[in-house]
Amino acid sequence: MRIHESIAINRPPDEVWAFWSDFFNSPRAHPGALALRQTSPVPLGSGSVLQGRMTILGFETRFIMTVTEFDPPRSVAVTLAALPGRGALRITLEPTPEGTRVDRTSDFELRPAFILMSPILGFILRRQARAASSNWKRLIEDTPPVAHVEP
């Protein structure tokens, strides 16, 4: 199952990246997300491990993400493992004259026990991805811009 979302955020890539990489913001933006935390030594980078919890169909699901690509503030890619299946997520940030274009693509493969639920899970996950993109945009744009000081 592939889910792709693209959204324009009226902030520069470094501000979008800073907001996104603050894990406190994940439950604020992503419907169903309960928590996300880094469990490997800091700083965040390739090889880092994150653990999270979210609700799907009213059930709490735990997941583990491993960072496979880390190029701030341009891109990040992770692998994801959870009870329903496994997959990969890639986020790219591209500067535009108005701010930043954010593309999120996830590919998810359900375990055999969940295949019959794929139409329902696909619908829910796509709806959550759309809502998360809108929430990220609103939350980031509602945050006062960072003042840039010239040296």
PECORMO-V776783 format. One record per helix or strand. SS is the DSSP state (H for helix, E for strand). FROM is the first residue (numbers start at 1). LEN is the number of residues. If there is no record, write none. Layout:
((SS FROM LEN) (SS FROM LEN))
//
This chain:
((E 2 8) (H 13 8) (H 24 6) (E 33 6) (E 49 8) (E 59 13) (E 75 8) (E 85 12) (E 99 12) (H 112 31))
//
